[in-house]
Amino acid sequence: MNACGCAHDPATWVDRVQLSCVRQGFQLTPMRRRVLDIFGGSDAPLGAYAILDELSRRGGKQVAPPTVYRALDFFLDHGFIHRIESLNAFAPCEHLGHAHHGLLFICENCGRSEEIEDIKAMEAVAATAAEAGFRLRRVMIEAKGLCRKCALPDFVDAAPV
């Protein structure tokens, strides 16, 4: 559990991604490693330009946007991160190594996200899609609200929402 009581642990996530890359023969280039480290140091989803700014700050020189987008594409293509459409941001995938369908809960107060897999919810979505003649390829439902920590009564009273 992390600071907000959610399941994401950035340090172990980075290790799991690195191990997965080794096992699958994927190359973690120096840029990919730097982007991975930035995700590992963040509790909240990150936009491409936030990553770009951090890379530039750490390296002491400007980094070109296409470089960052290539690294993000690698992590997306291999299921290591999710794109959060509503925030135009990216978050680590907590369930490496299998189909990526689920729910993404996004805290409107602290910005953290939590990935949940719910078989019943996904079955309902799949059944509805099938009834409509729609063939699903990927499902990630985004829901916004307050995480466990931000939803605590004394925290809600003190925090702007």
Secondary structure as GFF3:
##gff-version 3
##sequence-region A 1 161
A	DSSP	alpha_helix	10	24	.	.	.	ID=ss1
A	DSSP	alpha_helix	30	40	.	.	.	ID=ss2
A	DSSP	alpha_helix	48	59	.	.	.	ID=ss3
A	DSSP	alpha_helix	65	77	.	.	.	ID=ss4
A	DSSP	beta_strand	81	84	.	.	.	ID=ss5
A	DSSP	beta_strand	89	92	.	.	.	ID=ss6
A	DSSP	beta_strand	101	107	.	.	.	ID=ss7
A	DSSP	beta_strand	113	116	.	.	.	ID=ss8
A	DSSP	alpha_helix	119	131	.	.	.	ID=ss9
A	DSSP	beta_strand	139	145	.	.	.	ID=ss10
A	DSSP	alpha_helix	153	158	.	.	.	ID=ss11
###
